[in-house]
Amino acid sequence: MTVSTVTLNPGTVTVPGLGANAETPLMRDLIQRAARDDYDQWLSDAMTTGGCTHPVRLQGEIAHVAPTGELLDVRQTTDHPDGILYTSCGNRREAVCPACSQIYRRDAYHLIRSGLAGGKGVPNTVSQHPAVFATLTAPSYGLVHTRRTAKSGKQIPCRPRRNREYCRHGREISCARIHREDERCLGRPLCPDCYDYAGAVIWNAHAPELWRRTMIALRRVLDRRAKQLGVKVVVRYAKVAEFQARGLVHFHALIRLDGHDPDNAIIPPPLEITADDLTDALQQAIHNTWFATLDHPRKPGGWDITWGDQLDVRHVQLSGDGEITDGHVASYLAKYATKSTEAVGAVSRRITENNLDIYAPPHTHFGRLIRAAWTLGDHPHEDFKALRRWAHMLGFRGHFTTKSRRYSTTFKVLRAARQTWRRRQHRTAETLDDADTTLIVGLLSYAGTGWRTQADALLALTAAAKAREYAQTAREEIDENHEKR
């Protein structure tokens, strides 16, 4: 394979597959873009997306309005190269846009951690509130290949049997192997024909409702306990959904105990209610919460929706003496906030009758899950009809990152703070001194999605990658200097 190196203003761009003197459309577009007089302005506009792979192109005008209502300035997108402005797509899924998902992950980290350690409008005293980190899983809908660990931490065989056993379809339902972490068979059924695909997608669809009812049950249990002691408490949480390799979601949740305040402020809870009380109440709520879905021709009487047997609840402490620390938990949850159905192998695209055969091959595990959701969605009731709309998510129709209203700050506040910081960093002589009080009105319309050409994408993403590399190097040097001191 030949490689061509082109020297441009942002640095050196390496183009695989091109010879040094290759005359290709991509090479011509690269040279034409770099040779334009407005290249620096174009690159500056492109860098505002932060390396987004699918930016949104906008056209129109942006007006600056003073607090008095006076129109101070109007800027047209026609003054910019190609007559457009770029903005990032903002997709949280790492498989769709790595750059935007990284921003989302950082916001999720600060949102979650501020609810444990304070900051971002949350009092620092919250670090002393009882808090637990809980993992809630789905029930089993059939035997799947998995990685098992003994109490000693040693890896043990997947599904060993003293004697060979076979299901009613003639397939062996034992596995004596110790699987690697990257094996594709993990999460796949030992017998696909025995696996309850209908029950799995129905559970995914109703998992958010099960969580809601569990939180109601938790509050009731704690209220009864608090009433006996003559006190009042409030439960607040942050939750992230994650798809397991078997195609079922499970929830990681940070649950915090606060005191009751008439003004809904965050105050310490009474000393009589401890983290152990919160743990016991949560376990009781999980074990006792269940409900049945509506009737369906496939399942008269409906499906029972309950939690699985695997439940993990740990105390969270800032001191580092507890089982896990706040930083580890926040990073862990933020990491999974940008995932989707990648662990299963499914695609995050809407399923239609035209692409069902393409994205849901019947010989694969995720294909059968998608087809189960599509088949069950052929029902007049909206509760089941929505399964077709969310077939690409294997029936799950909830948000991947949620929190109670007063757990911490919000994504909206974090994004507004970032926009304000960027405006301050890019002030020019033409920028108003009192920029924070100036209203910016965008009269923009949609002009398309994605970079206009492959050459534009290559230049913009390469420049963004170099900027990230430079920033990472600068951070490492700062950390190294701090350690030397």
C-alpha positions as CSV (number, residue, x, y, z in Angstrom):
1,M,0.0,0.0,0.0
2,T,1.4,3.4,-0.9
3,V,1.1,6.5,1.3
4,S,1.0,10.1,0.3
5,T,1.9,13.0,2.6
6,V,0.4,16.4,2.0
7,T,1.7,19.4,3.9
8,L,-1.1,21.9,4.9
9,N,-1.6,24.7,7.3
10,P,-2.9,22.5,10.2
11,G,0.1,20.2,9.8
12,T,0.9,17.1,7.9
13,V,-1.9,14.9,6.6
14,T,-1.2,11.3,5.7
15,V,-3.5,9.8,3.1
16,P,-3.3,5.9,2.9
17,G,-3.5,4.4,-0.6
18,L,-2.3,7.3,-2.6
19,G,1.1,7.5,-4.3
20,A,3.3,10.6,-4.0
21,N,2.2,11.9,-7.4
22,A,-1.2,10.3,-7.6
23,E,-3.8,12.2,-9.4
24,T,-7.0,11.2,-7.7
25,P,-10.3,13.2,-7.0
26,L,-9.5,13.1,-3.3
27,M,-6.0,14.5,-3.8
28,R,-7.3,17.2,-6.1
29,D,-10.0,18.2,-3.6
30,L,-7.4,18.3,-0.8
31,I,-5.1,20.6,-2.8
32,Q,-7.9,22.8,-4.0
33,R,-9.3,23.3,-0.5
34,A,-5.9,24.0,1.0
35,A,-5.0,26.5,-1.8
36,R,-8.1,28.7,-1.3
37,D,-7.7,32.1,0.3
38,D,-10.4,31.4,2.8
39,Y,-8.9,28.1,4.0
40,D,-7.9,29.4,7.4
41,Q,-11.5,30.6,8.0
42,W,-12.9,27.4,6.7
43,L,-10.6,25.4,9.1
44,S,-11.6,27.6,12.0
45,D,-15.3,27.0,11.3
46,A,-14.7,23.2,10.9
47,M,-12.7,23.1,14.2
48,T,-15.8,24.3,16.1
49,T,-17.3,20.9,15.7
50,G,-14.5,19.3,17.7
51,G,-13.9,16.5,15.2
52,C,-17.5,15.5,14.7
53,T,-17.9,12.9,12.0
54,H,-21.4,13.9,11.0
55,P,-21.7,17.7,11.5
56,V,-24.9,19.5,10.7
57,R,-24.6,22.2,8.1
58,L,-26.6,25.4,8.7
59,Q,-27.4,28.5,6.6
60,G,-29.0,31.8,7.4
61,E,-28.0,34.6,9.8
62,I,-27.0,35.2,13.4
63,A,-28.2,38.4,15.2
64,H,-26.7,40.0,18.3
65,V,-29.3,41.9,20.4
66,A,-28.5,44.1,23.3
67,P,-30.5,43.8,26.6
68,T,-32.4,47.0,25.6
69,G,-33.6,45.3,22.4
70,E,-31.3,47.2,20.1
71,L,-30.0,45.1,17.2
72,L,-26.2,45.3,17.4
73,D,-24.9,43.1,14.7
74,V,-26.1,40.6,12.0
75,R,-23.8,38.1,10.5
76,Q,-24.7,36.1,7.4
77,T,-23.5,32.6,6.8
78,T,-22.8,33.7,3.2
79,D,-19.8,35.5,4.7
80,H,-18.3,32.1,5.5
81,P,-16.7,29.6,3.2
82,D,-19.2,27.6,1.2
83,G,-22.0,29.9,2.7
84,I,-22.6,27.6,5.6
85,L,-21.8,27.1,9.3
86,Y,-21.0,23.7,11.0
87,T,-22.3,22.5,14.3
88,S,-21.6,19.1,15.9
89,C,-24.2,16.3,15.7
90,G,-24.3,15.8,19.5
91,N,-24.8,12.1,19.2
92,R,-24.0,10.3,22.5
93,R,-23.2,6.9,20.9
94,E,-19.6,6.2,20.5
95,A,-20.2,3.9,17.5
96,V,-21.8,6.8,15.7
97,C,-19.6,9.8,16.6
98,P,-16.6,9.3,18.8
99,A,-15.9,13.0,19.3
100,C,-19.4,14.0,20.3
101,S,-19.8,10.9,22.5
102,Q,-16.6,11.9,24.4
103,I,-18.1,15.3,25.2
104,Y,-21.3,13.6,26.3
105,R,-19.3,11.2,28.5
106,R,-17.4,14.1,30.2
107,D,-20.7,15.8,30.9
108,A,-22.2,12.6,32.3
109,Y,-19.1,12.2,34.5
110,H,-19.5,15.7,36.0
111,L,-23.3,15.3,36.3
112,I,-22.9,12.0,38.2
113,R,-19.9,13.0,40.3
114,S,-21.3,16.4,41.4
115,G,-24.2,14.4,43.0
116,L,-21.6,12.5,45.1
117,A,-18.9,15.1,45.9
118,G,-20.6,18.4,45.4
119,G,-19.9,21.2,42.9
120,K,-21.8,22.4,39.8
121,G,-24.4,23.9,42.1
122,V,-24.6,21.0,44.6
123,P,-23.4,21.7,48.2
124,N,-20.1,19.9,49.2
125,T,-21.9,18.5,52.2
126,V,-23.5,15.9,49.9
127,S,-20.3,13.9,50.1
128,Q,-21.3,12.9,53.7
129,H,-24.7,11.6,52.7
130,P,-25.3,7.8,52.7
131,A,-25.1,6.5,49.1
132,V,-25.1,3.1,47.4
133,F,-24.1,1.9,44.0
134,A,-26.5,-0.8,42.7
135,T,-26.5,-3.0,39.7
136,L,-29.9,-4.5,38.7
137,T,-30.1,-7.2,36.0
138,A,-32.8,-8.9,34.0
139,P,-34.1,-12.4,34.6
140,S,-32.8,-15.4,32.6
141,Y,-34.6,-16.2,29.4
142,G,-32.4,-19.2,28.5
143,L,-28.9,-20.6,28.9
144,V,-26.2,-18.5,27.3
145,H,-22.4,-18.7,27.1
146,T,-20.8,-16.6,29.9
147,R,-17.7,-16.0,31.9
148,R,-17.9,-17.2,35.4
149,T,-15.6,-16.5,38.4
150,A,-15.2,-18.4,41.6
151,K,-15.1,-16.6,45.0
152,S,-11.3,-16.9,44.9
153,G,-11.3,-14.8,41.7
154,K,-10.3,-17.7,39.5
155,Q,-12.0,-18.2,36.1
156,I,-14.1,-21.4,36.0
157,P,-15.8,-23.2,33.0
158,C,-18.9,-21.7,31.4
159,R,-21.7,-24.3,32.0
160,P,-20.1,-27.6,33.1
161,R,-22.1,-30.8,33.5
162,R,-20.9,-34.1,34.9
163,N,-22.9,-35.9,32.2
164,R,-23.8,-34.5,28.8
165,E,-27.3,-33.0,28.7
166,Y,-29.3,-32.2,25.6
167,C,-32.3,-30.0,25.1
168,R,-35.5,-31.0,23.4
169,H,-34.0,-29.8,20.1
170,G,-31.1,-32.2,20.4
171,R,-28.5,-29.5,21.2
172,E,-26.0,-30.0,24.1
173,I,-26.7,-27.6,26.9
174,S,-23.3,-27.7,28.6
175,C,-20.1,-25.9,28.0
176,A,-16.8,-26.8,29.8
177,R,-14.8,-24.0,28.2
178,I,-13.3,-21.0,30.0
179,H,-14.1,-18.2,27.6
180,R,-11.9,-15.3,26.8
181,E,-13.3,-11.8,27.2
182,D,-13.4,-11.1,23.5
183,E,-15.1,-14.4,22.4
184,R,-18.0,-13.8,20.1
185,C,-20.0,-16.6,21.6
186,L,-20.5,-14.7,24.9
187,G,-24.1,-13.9,25.5
188,R,-25.3,-16.3,22.8
189,P,-27.8,-19.0,23.7
190,L,-26.6,-22.6,23.9
191,C,-29.8,-23.4,22.0
192,P,-31.4,-20.5,20.1
193,D,-34.7,-22.5,19.6
194,C,-35.1,-22.8,23.4
195,Y,-34.3,-19.2,24.1
196,D,-37.3,-17.0,25.0
197,Y,-36.8,-14.1,22.6
198,A,-40.3,-12.8,23.1
199,G,-39.9,-12.6,26.8
200,A,-36.5,-10.8,26.5
201,V,-37.7,-8.0,24.3
202,I,-40.9,-7.5,26.4
203,W,-38.7,-7.2,29.4
204,N,-36.5,-4.6,27.7
205,A,-39.6,-2.6,26.8
206,H,-40.9,-2.6,30.3
207,A,-37.7,-2.2,32.2
208,P,-38.1,1.6,32.6
209,E,-41.5,1.1,34.2
210,L,-40.1,-1.6,36.5
211,W,-37.5,0.8,37.6
212,R,-40.1,3.5,38.3
213,R,-42.2,1.2,40.4
214,T,-39.1,0.0,42.3
215,M,-38.2,3.6,43.2
216,I,-41.7,4.1,44.4
217,A,-41.5,1.0,46.6
218,L,-38.1,2.1,47.9
219,R,-39.5,5.5,49.0
220,R,-42.4,3.8,50.7
221,V,-40.1,1.4,52.6
222,L,-37.8,4.2,53.7
223,D,-40.8,6.4,54.7
224,R,-42.2,3.7,56.9
225,R,-38.7,3.4,58.6
226,A,-38.4,7.1,58.9
227,K,-41.9,7.5,60.4
228,Q,-41.0,5.0,63.1
229,L,-38.0,7.2,64.0
230,G,-40.0,10.5,63.7
231,V,-37.9,11.8,60.8
232,K,-38.2,12.4,57.0
233,V,-35.9,11.4,54.2
234,V,-35.7,11.9,50.4
235,V,-34.2,9.5,47.8
236,R,-32.4,10.8,44.8
237,Y,-30.5,8.9,42.1
238,A,-28.6,8.8,38.9
239,K,-29.0,5.8,36.6
240,V,-27.3,4.5,33.4
241,A,-28.7,1.6,31.3
242,E,-26.3,-0.8,29.7
243,F,-26.9,-3.6,27.2
244,Q,-25.4,-7.0,28.1
245,A,-24.0,-9.3,25.5
246,R,-27.2,-11.4,25.7
247,G,-29.2,-8.4,24.5
248,L,-30.9,-7.5,27.8
249,V,-30.5,-4.1,29.5
250,H,-29.4,-3.8,33.1
251,F,-29.2,-0.7,35.2
252,H,-26.3,0.8,37.2
253,A,-27.6,3.3,39.7
254,L,-26.2,5.7,42.3
255,I,-28.8,6.2,45.0
256,R,-28.4,8.9,47.6
257,L,-30.2,9.7,50.8
258,D,-31.1,13.3,51.6
259,G,-33.0,15.1,54.3
260,H,-36.4,16.4,53.7
261,D,-36.7,20.2,53.0
262,P,-39.9,22.1,52.2
263,D,-38.0,24.2,49.6
264,N,-36.6,21.1,48.0
265,A,-33.0,22.0,48.9
266,I,-30.3,19.3,49.3
267,I,-29.6,18.9,53.0
268,P,-28.1,16.1,55.1
269,P,-30.4,13.3,56.1
270,P,-31.1,12.4,59.8
271,L,-28.4,10.4,61.4
272,E,-30.9,7.7,62.4
273,I,-31.1,6.6,58.7
274,T,-27.9,5.0,57.5
275,A,-26.5,3.5,54.3
276,D,-27.3,0.1,55.7
277,D,-30.9,1.1,56.0
278,L,-30.8,2.3,52.4
279,T,-29.3,-1.0,51.3
280,D,-31.9,-3.1,53.1
281,A,-34.8,-1.0,51.8
282,L,-33.5,-1.2,48.2
283,Q,-33.1,-5.0,48.4
284,Q,-36.6,-5.3,49.8
285,A,-38.0,-3.0,47.1
286,I,-36.3,-5.0,44.3
287,H,-37.4,-8.4,45.5
288,N,-41.0,-7.3,46.0
289,T,-41.6,-5.2,42.9
290,W,-43.2,-6.9,39.9
291,F,-46.2,-6.4,37.5
292,A,-47.8,-8.1,34.5
293,T,-48.1,-6.7,31.1
294,L,-51.3,-6.5,29.0
295,D,-52.7,-9.6,27.3
296,H,-51.1,-10.5,24.0
297,P,-52.1,-13.3,21.6
298,R,-48.6,-14.7,22.1
299,K,-49.0,-14.7,25.9
300,P,-52.6,-14.7,27.3
301,G,-52.4,-13.1,30.8
302,G,-49.3,-11.1,29.9
303,W,-45.7,-11.4,30.8
304,D,-44.5,-11.1,34.4
305,I,-41.9,-8.3,34.7
306,T,-39.4,-8.8,37.6
307,W,-35.8,-8.3,38.3
308,G,-33.2,-11.0,37.9
309,D,-31.5,-12.8,40.8
310,Q,-28.2,-11.1,40.3
311,L,-28.1,-8.0,42.5
312,D,-25.1,-6.1,43.6
313,V,-25.4,-3.2,46.1
314,R,-22.3,-1.5,47.5
315,H,-21.7,1.6,49.7
316,V,-20.0,4.6,48.1
317,Q,-17.5,6.7,50.2
318,L,-15.2,9.5,49.3
319,S,-12.5,8.6,51.8
320,G,-11.3,5.6,49.7
321,D,-11.9,3.3,52.7
322,G,-15.2,2.1,51.3
323,E,-15.7,-0.6,48.7
324,I,-15.7,1.9,45.8
325,T,-15.0,5.6,45.5
326,D,-17.0,8.3,43.9
327,G,-14.5,8.9,41.0
328,H,-14.5,5.2,40.0
329,V,-18.3,5.1,40.0
330,A,-18.7,8.3,38.0
331,S,-16.2,7.2,35.4
332,Y,-17.8,3.7,35.2
333,L,-21.3,5.1,34.6
334,A,-20.1,7.8,32.2
335,K,-18.4,5.2,30.1
336,Y,-21.6,3.2,29.6
337,A,-23.7,6.3,29.0
338,T,-22.2,6.4,25.5
339,K,-22.9,2.7,24.6
340,S,-25.9,1.3,22.9
341,T,-26.5,-2.1,21.4
342,E,-22.9,-2.6,20.2
343,A,-22.3,-5.3,22.8
344,V,-25.0,-7.4,21.2
345,G,-23.9,-6.7,17.6
346,A,-27.1,-4.9,16.6
347,V,-27.2,-1.6,14.7
348,S,-28.6,1.6,16.1
349,R,-30.9,2.4,13.0
350,R,-34.6,2.4,12.7
351,I,-36.0,-0.9,11.5
352,T,-38.5,-0.9,8.6
353,E,-40.0,-3.6,6.4
354,N,-37.5,-2.7,3.7
355,N,-34.4,-3.2,5.8
356,L,-35.6,-5.9,8.2
357,D,-33.9,-8.6,6.3
358,I,-30.6,-6.6,6.1
359,Y,-30.3,-5.6,9.8
360,A,-32.0,-8.6,11.4
361,P,-30.6,-11.8,9.9
362,P,-32.6,-14.7,11.4
363,H,-29.5,-16.9,12.0
364,T,-28.0,-14.4,14.5
365,H,-28.9,-13.7,18.1
366,F,-29.5,-10.0,17.7
367,G,-31.4,-10.7,14.5
368,R,-33.8,-13.0,16.3
369,L,-34.2,-10.3,19.0
370,I,-35.1,-7.7,16.5
371,R,-37.5,-10.0,14.7
372,A,-39.2,-10.9,18.0
373,A,-39.8,-7.2,18.7
374,W,-41.1,-6.7,15.1
375,T,-43.4,-9.6,15.3
376,L,-44.8,-8.7,18.8
377,G,-45.3,-5.1,17.6
378,D,-48.0,-6.2,15.1
379,H,-50.6,-5.4,17.8
380,P,-53.2,-2.5,17.9
381,H,-52.3,-1.5,21.5
382,E,-49.6,1.2,21.7
383,D,-47.9,-0.7,24.5
384,F,-46.9,-3.4,22.0
385,K,-47.0,-1.3,18.8
386,A,-44.0,0.7,20.1
387,L,-41.9,-2.5,19.9
388,R,-41.6,-2.0,16.1
389,R,-40.5,1.6,16.6
390,W,-37.8,0.5,19.0
391,A,-36.9,-2.8,17.4
392,H,-33.4,-1.5,16.6
393,M,-33.0,-1.1,20.4
394,L,-34.2,-4.6,21.0
395,G,-37.4,-3.2,22.5
396,F,-35.8,-0.9,25.0
397,R,-37.4,2.5,24.8
398,G,-36.0,4.3,27.8
399,H,-33.2,6.9,28.2
400,F,-29.7,5.6,28.8
401,T,-28.9,8.3,31.3
402,T,-31.5,9.5,33.8
403,K,-31.6,11.1,37.2
404,S,-34.0,12.4,39.7
405,R,-34.7,16.1,39.5
406,R,-32.6,17.3,42.4
407,Y,-29.8,14.8,42.3
408,S,-27.3,17.2,40.7
409,T,-26.9,19.6,37.8
410,T,-28.3,19.0,34.3
411,F,-26.9,18.5,30.9
412,K,-28.5,21.8,29.8
413,V,-26.6,23.7,32.4
414,L,-23.3,22.0,31.6
415,R,-23.7,22.7,27.8
416,A,-24.6,26.4,28.4
417,A,-21.5,26.8,30.6
418,R,-19.3,25.3,27.9
419,Q,-20.8,27.6,25.2
420,T,-20.2,30.6,27.4
421,W,-16.6,29.6,28.0
422,R,-16.1,29.1,24.3
423,R,-17.4,32.6,23.5
424,R,-15.1,34.1,26.1
425,Q,-12.1,32.3,24.6
426,H,-12.9,33.5,21.1
427,R,-13.5,37.1,21.8
428,T,-12.2,39.6,19.2
429,A,-12.0,43.3,18.9
430,E,-15.5,43.2,17.2
431,T,-17.0,41.2,20.1
432,L,-19.0,43.0,22.6
433,D,-17.4,43.6,26.0
434,D,-20.6,42.6,27.8
435,A,-21.0,39.4,25.8
436,D,-22.6,37.5,28.7
437,T,-25.6,39.8,28.6
438,T,-26.0,39.9,24.9
439,L,-28.7,37.8,23.3
440,I,-27.6,35.8,20.3
441,V,-30.4,34.8,18.0
442,G,-29.7,32.3,15.3
443,L,-32.1,32.5,12.3
444,L,-30.6,29.4,10.7
445,S,-32.1,26.6,8.6
446,Y,-30.9,23.1,7.9
447,A,-28.7,22.7,4.9
448,G,-27.5,19.1,5.3
449,T,-25.6,16.6,7.4
450,G,-22.0,15.6,7.1
451,W,-18.9,17.1,5.5
452,R,-19.4,18.3,1.9
453,T,-16.6,16.2,0.5
454,Q,-14.3,13.4,1.6
455,A,-11.4,15.9,1.4
456,D,-13.1,18.3,3.8
457,A,-13.8,15.4,6.2
458,L,-10.1,14.3,6.1
459,L,-8.8,17.8,6.7
460,A,-11.2,18.6,9.5
461,L,-10.8,15.3,11.4
462,T,-7.1,15.3,11.0
463,A,-6.8,18.9,12.4
464,A,-9.1,17.9,15.3
465,A,-7.1,14.8,16.0
466,K,-3.9,16.9,16.2
467,A,-5.6,19.4,18.4
468,R,-6.6,16.6,20.8
469,E,-3.1,15.2,20.7
470,Y,-1.7,18.5,21.6
471,A,-4.1,19.1,24.4
472,Q,-3.4,15.6,25.8
473,T,0.3,16.2,25.7
474,A,-0.2,19.5,27.5
475,R,-2.2,17.9,30.2
476,E,0.4,15.2,30.7
477,E,3.1,17.8,31.0
478,I,1.1,19.7,33.6
479,D,0.5,16.6,35.6
480,E,4.2,15.7,35.4
481,N,5.2,19.1,36.7
482,H,2.8,18.8,39.6
483,E,4.2,15.4,40.6
484,K,7.8,16.9,40.5
485,R,6.7,19.6,42.9
